[in-house]
Amino acid sequence: MRLNRVKVIARMAQLDLRIADVCERGTISRSIVNKARSGGSMNPLNAKRLAAALGVPLDELKEVD
């Protein structure tokens, strides 16, 4: 699953969150956050955790084909 990297970065900026903050909020690793910020692929569980850490539904962050 891929997340829209622009939406992830924008949401982090909107909430004034650093990578470490997102990791702590979502109990996910730094590499997962970096993957999302660079448009990389990740498993659905990690994507769901990242969306929760950013306070948005997963569908809002998903990459549209």
N, CA, C and O atoms as a GROMACS GRO file, in nm:
protein
  260
    1MET      N    1   0.085  -0.117   0.000
    1MET     CA    2   0.000   0.000   0.000
    1MET      C    3   0.090   0.123   0.000
    1MET      O    4   0.191   0.129   0.069
    2ARG      N    5   0.049   0.221  -0.079
    2ARG     CA    6   0.123   0.347  -0.084
    2ARG      C    7   0.035   0.460  -0.034
    2ARG      O    8  -0.085   0.466  -0.060
    3LEU      N    9   0.098   0.551   0.040
    3LEU     CA   10   0.029   0.670   0.087
    3LEU      C   11   0.077   0.789   0.006
    3LEU      O   12   0.189   0.789  -0.045
    4ASN      N   13  -0.008   0.888  -0.007
    4ASN     CA   14   0.028   1.009  -0.079
    4ASN      C   15   0.128   1.087   0.005
    4ASN      O   16   0.094   1.139   0.111
    5ARG      N   17   0.250   1.094  -0.043
    5ARG     CA   18   0.357   1.155   0.035
    5ARG      C   19   0.333   1.302   0.065
    5ARG      O   20   0.370   1.350   0.172
    6VAL      N   21   0.272   1.373  -0.028
    6VAL     CA   22   0.246   1.516  -0.008
    6VAL      C   23   0.145   1.534   0.106
    6VAL      O   24   0.160   1.624   0.189
    7LYS      N   25   0.042   1.448   0.110
    7LYS     CA   26  -0.058   1.458   0.216
    7LYS      C   27   0.002   1.424   0.352
    7LYS      O   28  -0.032   1.486   0.453
    8VAL      N   29   0.090   1.325   0.355
    8VAL     CA   30   0.156   1.288   0.481
    8VAL      C   31   0.242   1.403   0.533
    8VAL      O   32   0.233   1.440   0.650
    9ILE      N   33   0.323   1.459   0.445
    9ILE     CA   34   0.411   1.570   0.485
    9ILE      C   35   0.329   1.692   0.525
    9ILE      O   36   0.361   1.759   0.623
   10ALA      N   37   0.223   1.720   0.450
   10ALA     CA   38   0.139   1.837   0.481
   10ALA      C   39   0.071   1.820   0.618
   10ALA      O   40   0.064   1.915   0.696
   11ARG      N   41   0.021   1.701   0.645
   11ARG     CA   42  -0.046   1.677   0.773
   11ARG      C   43   0.053   1.688   0.890
   11ARG      O   44   0.020   1.742   0.995
   12MET      N   45   0.175   1.636   0.870
   12MET     CA   46   0.277   1.650   0.974
   12MET      C   47   0.307   1.797   1.001
   12MET      O   48   0.322   1.838   1.116
   13ALA      N   49   0.316   1.876   0.894
   13ALA     CA   50   0.344   2.019   0.910
   13ALA      C   51   0.227   2.090   0.978
   13ALA      O   52   0.247   2.177   1.062
   14GLN      N   53   0.106   2.052   0.939
   14GLN     CA   54  -0.013   2.113   0.997
   14GLN      C   55  -0.018   2.091   1.149
   14GLN      O   56  -0.056   2.181   1.224
   15LEU      N   57   0.022   1.972   1.192
   15LEU     CA   58   0.022   1.939   1.334
   15LEU      C   59   0.153   1.976   1.403
   15LEU      O   60   0.168   1.959   1.524
   16ASP      N   61   0.249   2.027   1.324
   16ASP     CA   62   0.382   2.063   1.375
   16ASP      C   63   0.450   1.942   1.441
   16ASP      O   64   0.501   1.951   1.552
   17LEU      N   65   0.447   1.828   1.369
   17LEU     CA   66   0.506   1.705   1.420
   17LEU      C   67   0.637   1.672   1.349
   17LEU      O   68   0.648   1.686   1.228
   18ARG      N   69   0.733   1.630   1.426
   18ARG     CA   70   0.858   1.579   1.371
   18ARG      C   71   0.842   1.429   1.349
   18ARG      O   72   0.746   1.368   1.396
   19ILE      N   73   0.935   1.370   1.279
   19ILE     CA   74   0.930   1.226   1.254
   19ILE      C   75   0.924   1.149   1.386
   19ILE      O   76   0.847   1.054   1.400
   20ALA      N   77   1.005   1.189   1.482
   20ALA     CA   78   1.008   1.121   1.612
   20ALA      C   79   0.872   1.129   1.682
   20ALA      O   80   0.831   1.035   1.749
   21ASP      N   81   0.804   1.242   1.667
   21ASP     CA   82   0.671   1.258   1.728
   21ASP      C   83   0.571   1.160   1.667
   21ASP      O   84   0.493   1.097   1.739
   22VAL      N   85   0.574   1.146   1.535
   22VAL     CA   86   0.483   1.054   1.467
   22VAL      C   87   0.513   0.911   1.507
   22VAL      O   88   0.421   0.831   1.529
   23CYS      N   89   0.640   0.877   1.517
   23CYS     CA   90   0.680   0.742   1.560
   23CYS      C   91   0.623   0.710   1.697
   23CYS      O   92   0.572   0.600   1.720
   24GLU      N   93   0.634   0.804   1.787
   24GLU     CA   94   0.588   0.783   1.923
   24GLU      C   95   0.435   0.771   1.928
   24GLU      O   96   0.381   0.684   1.996
   25ARG      N   97   0.366   0.858   1.856
   25ARG     CA   98   0.220   0.858   1.856
   25ARG      C   99   0.163   0.731   1.793
   25ARG      O  100   0.060   0.680   1.837
   26GLY      N  101   0.230   0.682   1.689
   26GLY     CA  102   0.176   0.567   1.616
   26GLY      C  103   0.242   0.435   1.649
   26GLY      O  104   0.208   0.333   1.590
   27THR      N  105   0.336   0.437   1.742
   27THR     CA  106   0.416   0.318   1.773
   27THR      C  107   0.465   0.249   1.646
   27THR      O  108   0.446   0.129   1.627
   28ILE      N  109   0.527   0.329   1.561
   28ILE     CA  110   0.585   0.279   1.436
   28ILE      C  111   0.730   0.325   1.428
   28ILE      O  112   0.772   0.416   1.500
   29SER      N  113   0.805   0.261   1.342
   29SER     CA  114   0.947   0.293   1.332
   29SER      C  115   0.971   0.415   1.244
   29SER      O  116   0.887   0.454   1.162
   30ARG      N  117   1.086   0.471   1.262
   30ARG     CA  118   1.129   0.586   1.182
   30ARG      C  119   1.132   0.549   1.033
   30ARG      O  120   1.098   0.632   0.948
   31SER      N  121   1.172   0.427   1.002
   31SER     CA  122   1.179   0.387   0.861
   31SER      C  123   1.042   0.386   0.795
   31SER      O  124   1.030   0.415   0.676
   32ILE      N  125   0.938   0.352   0.870
   32ILE     CA  126   0.802   0.353   0.815
   32ILE      C  127   0.759   0.496   0.784
   32ILE      O  128   0.702   0.522   0.678
   33VAL      N  129   0.786   0.588   0.874
   33VAL     CA  130   0.752   0.728   0.850
   33VAL      C  131   0.830   0.781   0.730
   33VAL      O  132   0.774   0.852   0.646
   34ASN      N  133   0.956   0.746   0.722
   34ASN     CA  134   1.037   0.790   0.608
   34ASN      C  135   0.986   0.731   0.477
   34ASN      O  136   0.986   0.800   0.375
   35LYS      N  137   0.941   0.606   0.479
   35LYS     CA  138   0.882   0.545   0.359
   35LYS      C  139   0.759   0.622   0.313
   35LYS      O  140   0.743   0.651   0.195
   36ALA      N  141   0.674   0.657   0.409
   36ALA     CA  142   0.552   0.732   0.376
   36ALA      C  143   0.588   0.868   0.319
   36ALA      O  144   0.525   0.914   0.223
   37ARG      N  145   0.686   0.933   0.376
   37ARG     CA  146   0.727   1.067   0.330
   37ARG      C  147   0.794   1.063   0.194
   37ARG      O  148   0.798   1.164   0.124
   38SER      N  149   0.847   0.948   0.155
   38SER     CA  150   0.912   0.938   0.024
   38SER      C  151   0.827   0.863  -0.079
   38SER      O  152   0.871   0.842  -0.192
   39GLY      N  153   0.706   0.824  -0.041
   39GLY     CA  154   0.616   0.758  -0.135
   39GLY      C  155   0.640   0.609  -0.148
   39GLY      O  156   0.596   0.547  -0.245
   40GLY      N  157   0.709   0.550  -0.052
   40GLY     CA  158   0.737   0.407  -0.056
   40GLY      C  159   0.618   0.322  -0.016
   40GLY      O  160   0.518   0.372   0.036
   41SER      N  161   0.629   0.194  -0.041
   41SER     CA  162   0.523   0.099  -0.010
   41SER      C  163   0.536   0.049   0.134
   41SER      O  164   0.646   0.037   0.188
   42MET      N  165   0.421   0.020   0.197
   42MET     CA  166   0.422  -0.032   0.333
   42MET      C  167   0.302  -0.124   0.352
   42MET      O  168   0.208  -0.123   0.272
   43ASN      N  169   0.305  -0.204   0.458
   43ASN     CA  170   0.192  -0.293   0.482
   43ASN      C  171   0.074  -0.214   0.540
   43ASN      O  172   0.094  -0.109   0.600
   44PRO      N  173  -0.047  -0.266   0.522
   44PRO     CA  174  -0.167  -0.193   0.565
   44PRO      C  175  -0.172  -0.161   0.715
   44PRO      O  176  -0.224  -0.056   0.754
   45LEU      N  177  -0.118  -0.248   0.798
   45LEU     CA  178  -0.119  -0.221   0.942
   45LEU      C  179  -0.037  -0.097   0.975
   45LEU      O  180  -0.081  -0.013   1.053
   46ASN      N  181   0.082  -0.086   0.917
   46ASN     CA  182   0.165   0.031   0.942
   46ASN      C  183   0.101   0.158   0.885
   46ASN      O  184   0.111   0.265   0.945
   47ALA      N  185   0.036   0.146   0.771
   47ALA     CA  186  -0.032   0.260   0.712
   47ALA      C  187  -0.145   0.307   0.804
   47ALA      O  188  -0.165   0.427   0.823
   48LYS      N  189  -0.218   0.212   0.861
   48LYS     CA  190  -0.327   0.245   0.953
   48LYS      C  191  -0.273   0.314   1.078
   48LYS      O  192  -0.331   0.411   1.126
   49ARG      N  193  -0.163   0.264   1.131
   49ARG     CA  194  -0.102   0.324   1.249
   49ARG      C  195  -0.054   0.467   1.221
   49ARG      O  196  -0.070   0.557   1.304
   50LEU      N  197   0.004   0.486   1.103
   50LEU     CA  198   0.051   0.619   1.066
   50LEU      C  199  -0.066   0.716   1.054
   50LEU      O  200  -0.059   0.828   1.103
   51ALA      N  201  -0.173   0.672   0.988
   51ALA     CA  202  -0.292   0.757   0.975
   51ALA      C  203  -0.347   0.794   1.112
   51ALA      O  204  -0.386   0.909   1.135
   52ALA      N  205  -0.351   0.698   1.203
   52ALA     CA  206  -0.400   0.724   1.338
   52ALA      C  207  -0.311   0.825   1.410
   52ALA      O  208  -0.359   0.913   1.481
   53ALA      N  209  -0.181   0.811   1.391
   53ALA     CA  210  -0.087   0.905   1.454
   53ALA      C  211  -0.107   1.047   1.401
   53ALA      O  212  -0.082   1.144   1.472
   54LEU      N  213  -0.152   1.056   1.277
   54LEU     CA  214  -0.175   1.188   1.217
   54LEU      C  215  -0.320   1.235   1.236
   54LEU      O  216  -0.355   1.346   1.197
   55GLY      N  217  -0.402   1.150   1.298
   55GLY     CA  218  -0.538   1.189   1.329
   55GLY      C  219  -0.631   1.200   1.210
   55GLY      O  220  -0.724   1.281   1.210
   56VAL      N  221  -0.606   1.119   1.107
   56VAL     CA  222  -0.692   1.120   0.988
   56VAL      C  223  -0.729   0.977   0.949
   56VAL      O  224  -0.657   0.883   0.984
   57PRO      N  225  -0.840   0.960   0.877
   57PRO     CA  226  -0.873   0.827   0.827
   57PRO      C  227  -0.771   0.781   0.724
   57PRO      O  228  -0.716   0.862   0.650
   58LEU      N  229  -0.746   0.653   0.719
   58LEU     CA  230  -0.648   0.598   0.624
   58LEU      C  231  -0.683   0.634   0.481
   58LEU      O  232  -0.594   0.666   0.402
   59ASP      N  233  -0.811   0.630   0.446
   59ASP     CA  234  -0.851   0.661   0.309
   59ASP      C  235  -0.811   0.802   0.265
   59ASP      O  236  -0.792   0.827   0.146
   60GLU      N  237  -0.797   0.891   0.361
   60GLU     CA  238  -0.757   1.029   0.329
   60GLU      C  239  -0.612   1.038   0.284
   60GLU      O  240  -0.574   1.131   0.212
   61LEU      N  241  -0.530   0.942   0.325
   61LEU     CA  242  -0.387   0.944   0.292
   61LEU      C  243  -0.348   0.851   0.177
   61LEU      O  244  -0.238   0.861   0.124
   62LYS      N  245  -0.438   0.761   0.139
   62LYS     CA  246  -0.404   0.663   0.036
   62LYS      C  247  -0.373   0.730  -0.098
   62LYS      O  248  -0.434   0.830  -0.135
   63GLU      N  249  -0.278   0.671  -0.168
   63GLU     CA  250  -0.241   0.717  -0.301
   63GLU      C  251  -0.348   0.672  -0.399
   63GLU      O  252  -0.388   0.555  -0.399
   64VAL      N  253  -0.395   0.763  -0.482
   64VAL     CA  254  -0.495   0.730  -0.583
   64VAL      C  255  -0.424   0.693  -0.712
   64VAL      O  256  -0.339   0.767  -0.761
   65ASP      N  257  -0.460   0.578  -0.766
   65ASP     CA  258  -0.394   0.532  -0.891
   65ASP      C  259  -0.444   0.607  -1.012
   65ASP      O  260  -0.398   0.580  -1.123
   0.00000   0.00000   0.00000
